[in-house]
């Protein structure tokens, strides 16, 4: 990200998560409540673990906003970890007091996690630093940044929503998300529009929990009203599809991404895949939108549609074989409190990732110091497109 940049810091059981978002234009209406809504949505969903009963995520805006409007300066956001009080000095930043016993080191890496790779990369003989930073708890800070990007996109008429289309082997077939469905999605415990599929998804989660296992699934994210002409074909890293795919793959546990028809396009003929172009109501339109709102690396003006596949949570109550760090002896993996299924929450995180990527690409195409300048530039470009 070059135009709307963000960094997060903090550990899963440290005192807080911190985020700095740089590049947001001045004049954007923004309050803590705008961010807290998405933080609360991230904590919901059937299959979440005990941690969500402890945390009540709320943001504190420390910089970059004055009297409810962004100033153009970097925005500093903090989300406190209430669970930190239960962990004492386990992740304390300062050296332990003289005579204090250090925490018991963690030396059993969990399959499917960053534990072993992180220890080898950074030279840790205790896995705790890896466990703390690689935790999906970090996504709370990412969702906070994404909520700001969501507000910025709303200024140009773009809204971002998501829904769960599969959990394990249970899929919602033929469900199409519309802009009007956003609230109805939140009424489902698994954020699925198909009521019958939602019921079967909950049953599948219960069955996995009873077996000491976990489940993954597929989430669809849709951005409605995103302007045409954003992105580029001239360099690979400027292609909008590439930026969206990278954003989605940056979310923990995401192992696959597709835009529009995605992999299904490989099984069809070109005549069944490519979207006819029509002139309708003074605009170029693609009624089928098989391309998912992106052609040749550039947005088409149709809804941007992305699907992401999330693997099952890697922490299992039923242990898998592993190898102890240092001794190299074969042992069973350890259990660290975790969810059975976090696919519904992953949808909220993916919304944030997509919103950040789209907002960054938007600001590249329409550089602006203020929100008013951004809106005027987008409106002028849309009018230009109507005249061509």
Secondary structure in CASP SS format (residue, H / E / C, confidence):
PFRMAT SS
TARGET T0000
AUTHOR 0000-0000-0000
METHOD secondary structure of the structure
MODEL  1
X C 1.00
X C 1.00
X C 1.00
X C 1.00
X E 1.00
X E 1.00
X E 1.00
X E 1.00
X E 1.00
X C 1.00
X C 1.00
X C 1.00
X C 1.00
X C 1.00
X C 1.00
X E 1.00
X E 1.00
X E 1.00
X E 1.00
X E 1.00
X E 1.00
X E 1.00
X C 1.00
X C 1.00
X C 1.00
X E 1.00
X C 1.00
X C 1.00
X E 1.00
X C 1.00
X C 1.00
X H 1.00
X H 1.00
X H 1.00
X H 1.00
X H 1.00
X H 1.00
X H 1.00
X H 1.00
X H 1.00
X H 1.00
X H 1.00
X C 1.00
X C 1.00
X C 1.00
X C 1.00
X C 1.00
X C 1.00
X C 1.00
X C 1.00
X H 1.00
X H 1.00
X H 1.00
X H 1.00
X C 1.00
X C 1.00
X C 1.00
X C 1.00
X E 1.00
X E 1.00
X E 1.00
X E 1.00
X E 1.00
X C 1.00
X E 1.00
X E 1.00
X C 1.00
X C 1.00
X E 1.00
X E 1.00
X C 1.00
X C 1.00
X C 1.00
X C 1.00
X E 1.00
X E 1.00
X E 1.00
X E 1.00
X E 1.00
X E 1.00
X C 1.00
X H 1.00
X H 1.00
X H 1.00
X H 1.00
X H 1.00
X C 1.00
X C 1.00
X C 1.00
X C 1.00
X C 1.00
X C 1.00
X C 1.00
X C 1.00
X C 1.00
X C 1.00
X C 1.00
X C 1.00
X C 1.00
X C 1.00
X C 1.00
X C 1.00
X C 1.00
X C 1.00
X C 1.00
X C 1.00
X C 1.00
X E 1.00
X C 1.00
X C 1.00
X C 1.00
X C 1.00
X C 1.00
X C 1.00
X H 1.00
X H 1.00
X H 1.00
X H 1.00
X H 1.00
X H 1.00
X H 1.00
X H 1.00
X C 1.00
X C 1.00
X C 1.00
X C 1.00
X C 1.00
X H 1.00
X H 1.00
X H 1.00
X H 1.00
X H 1.00
X H 1.00
X H 1.00
X C 1.00
X H 1.00
X H 1.00
X H 1.00
X H 1.00
X H 1.00
X H 1.00
X H 1.00
X H 1.00
X H 1.00
X H 1.00
X H 1.00
X H 1.00
X H 1.00
X H 1.00
X H 1.00
X H 1.00
X H 1.00
X H 1.00
X H 1.00
X C 1.00
X C 1.00
X C 1.00
X C 1.00
X E 1.00
X E 1.00
X E 1.00
X E 1.00
X E 1.00
X E 1.00
X E 1.00
X E 1.00
X E 1.00
X C 1.00
X C 1.00
X E 1.00
X E 1.00
X C 1.00
X C 1.00
X C 1.00
X C 1.00
X C 1.00
X C 1.00
X C 1.00
X H 1.00
X H 1.00
X H 1.00
X H 1.00
X H 1.00
X H 1.00
X H 1.00
X H 1.00
X C 1.00
X C 1.00
X C 1.00
X C 1.00
X C 1.00
X C 1.00
X C 1.00
X C 1.00
X H 1.00
X H 1.00
X H 1.00
X H 1.00
X H 1.00
X H 1.00
X H 1.00
X H 1.00
X H 1.00
X H 1.00
X H 1.00
X H 1.00
X H 1.00
X H 1.00
X H 1.00
X H 1.00
X C 1.00
X C 1.00
X C 1.00
X C 1.00
X C 1.00
X C 1.00
X E 1.00
X E 1.00
X E 1.00
X E 1.00
X E 1.00
X E 1.00
X E 1.00
X E 1.00
X C 1.00
X C 1.00
X C 1.00
X C 1.00
X C 1.00
X C 1.00
X E 1.00
X C 1.00
X C 1.00
X C 1.00
X C 1.00
X H 1.00
X H 1.00
X H 1.00
X C 1.00
X H 1.00
X H 1.00
X H 1.00
X H 1.00
X H 1.00
X H 1.00
X H 1.00
X H 1.00
X H 1.00
X H 1.00
X C 1.00
X C 1.00
X C 1.00
X C 1.00
X E 1.00
X E 1.00
X E 1.00
X E 1.00
X E 1.00
X E 1.00
X C 1.00
X C 1.00
X H 1.00
X H 1.00
X H 1.00
X H 1.00
X H 1.00
X H 1.00
X C 1.00
X C 1.00
X H 1.00
X H 1.00
X H 1.00
X H 1.00
X C 1.00
X C 1.00
X C 1.00
X C 1.00
X E 1.00
X E 1.00
X E 1.00
X C 1.00
X C 1.00
X E 1.00
X E 1.00
X E 1.00
X C 1.00
X C 1.00
X C 1.00
X C 1.00
X C 1.00
X C 1.00
X C 1.00
X C 1.00
X E 1.00
X E 1.00
X C 1.00
X C 1.00
X E 1.00
X E 1.00
X C 1.00
X C 1.00
X C 1.00
X C 1.00
X E 1.00
X E 1.00
X E 1.00
X E 1.00
X E 1.00
X E 1.00
X E 1.00
X C 1.00
X C 1.00
X C 1.00
X C 1.00
X C 1.00
X C 1.00
X C 1.00
X C 1.00
X C 1.00
X C 1.00
X E 1.00
X E 1.00
X E 1.00
X E 1.00
X C 1.00
X C 1.00
X C 1.00
X C 1.00
X C 1.00
X E 1.00
X E 1.00
X E 1.00
X C 1.00
X C 1.00
X C 1.00
X C 1.00
X C 1.00
X C 1.00
X C 1.00
X C 1.00
X C 1.00
X C 1.00
X H 1.00
X H 1.00
X H 1.00
X H 1.00
X H 1.00
X H 1.00
X H 1.00
X H 1.00
X H 1.00
X H 1.00
X H 1.00
X H 1.00
X H 1.00
X H 1.00
X H 1.00
X H 1.00
X H 1.00
X H 1.00
X H 1.00
X H 1.00
X H 1.00
X H 1.00
X H 1.00
X C 1.00
X C 1.00
X C 1.00
X C 1.00
X E 1.00
X H 1.00
X H 1.00
X H 1.00
X H 1.00
X H 1.00
X H 1.00
X H 1.00
X H 1.00
X H 1.00
X H 1.00
X H 1.00
X H 1.00
X H 1.00
X H 1.00
X H 1.00
X H 1.00
X H 1.00
X C 1.00
END
